[in-house]
């Protein structure tokens, strides 16, 4: 099964523990492939968590799904080129629509989405809602942060 991610640009760093717990549970349920963007804070925390989980669960795979092809090597600072994926067809999309196209592609390719959504506006909320409309399972980490186990 495949999981993608959508979240706000600015997120608290204390979500790492909850995110890791959710990802560990999903891996135990059979999720073995993950697609993550590279646009903001949530994506960075997800990538960090997936790298750590890969050490414990070597069978999982993950890709940073690019919206734009990086140019110079200096534009690759937070991930390794082999971790990246550039969806076929994206090269013909105008740059202003690239992130939206990439996010829709991730939803199509996924069985579910993990999100960090605290308000109903903005791109993250828009794509979480689209995932729900496409009948994907959506888990919102933000809603879990308000309740203690």
Order of alpha helices (4+ residues) and beta strands (2+ residues): beta-alpha-beta-alpha-beta-beta-alpha-beta-alpha-beta-alpha
